[in-house]
Amino acid sequence: MKHEISNSSTNRLKMDSEEKHNPRTADLSALKIDRQREERIKTRKWTKAIPWILVIAVLVVGYFIALDRLKQGKSVDTTKVRLIKGASAQATLSASGYVVAQRQSNVASKATGRLVFLSVGEGDKVLEGDIIARVESDDVRASLALAEANLDIALADSVDAASNFRRNQQLYNNNLIDEAEFESYQAMYAKANATVQARRASVRSAEISVDNTIIRAPFNGTVINKLAEIGDIVAPMASSASAAGAVVALADMASLEVEADVSEANIQKVSVAQPCEIVLDAYPEVRYTGYVKNIVPTANRASATIMSRIAFNQLDSLIYPEMSARVYFMNPDEKPVEVEEPSYLGLSLNAVMEDDRGSYVFFVEGNTARKKYIETGKTIGRTVEILGGLEDGDEVVLTPPSSLEDGDKIELGE
């Protein structure tokens, strides 16, 4: 019996072994592909590659940026060497400044409304009282008409009250009416006269409202800026973003002066009525004479300068507000010598650099900056005398950036 059981167990194990190794009966699940495992492997590969991809991308972008900068060049401002002529060479001090109209105004409307008429543009000359613009006035004109009608009614009532007063005054003088009745007519007459005065004031107020819709020139001048157009809403205080506070900017060209900032350390060299020479940057070959009109009695804490106002001895049509200018303050004890030949070559002090070898500039050669050593002389204000290395008209970099080197490509700033 035990032998049969043993044979039976042995046979069963043998059959199981045969089924397991039989390809026809093997478990087909062992042949399935583990998709999740493959995805994890791919994900790990991409995760490891991402930093390298980013590094390559940054290098490529940086290369093209650097290439673009090298191609375009560094943006710089330039200035030119110029001849310092005449009295400018004898100046004891120089300062830079701007031409400013001492009499200027942003002309605005006293009424609020839509601009319906504008008669001037930039550059137009106007006389005091000329009509510049007009604001819609239908509403205020209607108020004026109503005030005039009320005045007519008051005048008619006044005539009737005057007639009654005179008639009852005669009756009172003849003792035909008592005093109380006469005083009543007298009061009505006085009230009628007061009503007429009130109605006249209403008419005058309405006329002023109408006149406020007309914008006139406050003085003789030139329009330097147009600040509104027909159809714009204008208001005295520009209370909203859609409203214009002024219509035009007007300047009196006869009041042009140069406002120049003088260093606190040099202000003792400037005095009222001191003769000056003015050179406008726009016309470096033209020299204007002037004098110190006044010195503003306060200093600018930020820049450590004091403003001086220099008046022109004679103005011309070439001078405009906001032009940049250089003022040369002359020695009041010496008479300026007029010379036609140039006295020396001058260059802005901001263009000159220093190193162990001496003074140098970056000379503009096409679109390239070339380091060039120069010989300098005296310094007047912000101008330095050039004794050698440069010629009249040479262009150099103004205030060179610290990164600028010899041979760098440059791009002239606007």
MODA-V754890 format. One record per backbone hydrogen bond with DSSP energy under -0.5 kcal/mol. CO is the residue of the C=O (numbers start at 1). NH is the residue of the N-H. Records with the same first field share a line. If there is no record, write none. Layout:
CO: NH + NH
This chain:
1: 5
2: 6
3: 7
4: 8
5: 9
6: 10
7: 11
8: 12
9: 13
10: 14
11: 15
12: 16
13: 17
14: 18
15: 19
16: 20
17: 21
18: 22
21: 23
22: 25 + 26
26: 28
27: 30
28: 31
29: 32
33: 35
34: 38
35: 39
36: 40
37: 41
38: 42
39: 43
40: 44
41: 45
42: 46
43: 47
44: 48
45: 49
46: 50
47: 51
49: 53
50: 54
51: 55
52: 56
53: 57
54: 58
55: 59
56: 60
57: 61
58: 62
59: 63
60: 64
61: 65
62: 66
63: 67
64: 68
65: 69
66: 70
67: 71
68: 72
69: 73
74: 411
76: 413
77: 398
79: 396
81: 393
82: 346
83: 85
84: 343 + 344
85: 88
86: 89
87: 90
88: 91
93: 329
95: 327
96: 261
97: 325
98: 259
99: 322
100: 102 + 257
102: 104
103: 252
105: 107 + 250
107: 247 + 248
113: 234
114: 136
115: 231
117: 134
121: 124
124: 223
126: 221
127: 130
130: 132 + 217
132: 119
133: 215
134: 116 + 117
137: 141
138: 142
139: 143
140: 144
141: 145
142: 146
143: 147
144: 148
145: 149
146: 150
147: 151
148: 152
149: 153
150: 154
151: 155
152: 156
153: 157
154: 158
155: 159
156: 160
157: 161
158: 162
159: 163
160: 164
161: 165
162: 166
163: 167
164: 168
165: 169
166: 170
167: 171
168: 172
169: 173
170: 174
171: 176 + 177
172: 175
178: 182
179: 183
180: 184
181: 185
182: 186
183: 187
184: 188
185: 189
186: 190
187: 191
188: 192
189: 193
190: 194
191: 195
192: 196
193: 197
194: 198
195: 199
196: 200
197: 201
198: 202
199: 203
200: 204
201: 205
202: 206
203: 207
204: 208
205: 209
206: 210
207: 211
208: 212
210: 213
211: 214
212: 110 + 111
213: 135 + 215
214: 216
215: 132 + 133
217: 129
221: 126
222: 224 + 251
223: 123
225: 227 + 249
229: 232
232: 115 + 234
233: 244
234: 113
240: 243
242: 233
244: 235
247: 227 + 228
248: 107 + 250
249: 224 + 225
250: 105
251: 222 + 253
252: 255
253: 256
255: 102
256: 312
257: 100 + 259
258: 260 + 310
259: 98
260: 262 + 308
262: 306
263: 266 + 267
264: 267
266: 269
267: 270
271: 274
274: 292
275: 330
276: 290
277: 328
278: 288
279: 326
280: 283
281: 284
283: 286
288: 278
289: 313 + 314
290: 276
291: 293 + 311
292: 273
294: 309
296: 298
298: 307
299: 301
300: 304 + 305
304: 264
305: 300
306: 262
307: 296
308: 260 + 310
309: 293 + 294 + 311
310: 258
311: 291
316: 319
318: 320
320: 323
323: 99
324: 281
325: 97
326: 279
327: 95 + 329
328: 277 + 330
329: 92 + 93
330: 332
331: 334
336: 338
337: 339
341: 86
344: 84
345: 386
346: 82
347: 384
348: 351
349: 352
350: 399
353: 360
355: 358
358: 355
359: 374
360: 353
361: 363 + 372
362: 397
363: 365 + 370
364: 366
365: 367 + 368
367: 410
368: 365 + 370
369: 407
370: 363
372: 361
374: 376
375: 387 + 388
378: 385
379: 381
380: 383
382: 349
383: 380
384: 347
385: 377 + 387
386: 345
388: 375
391: 394
394: 81
395: 364
396: 79
398: 77
401: 404
405: 408
408: 369
409: 74
411: 76
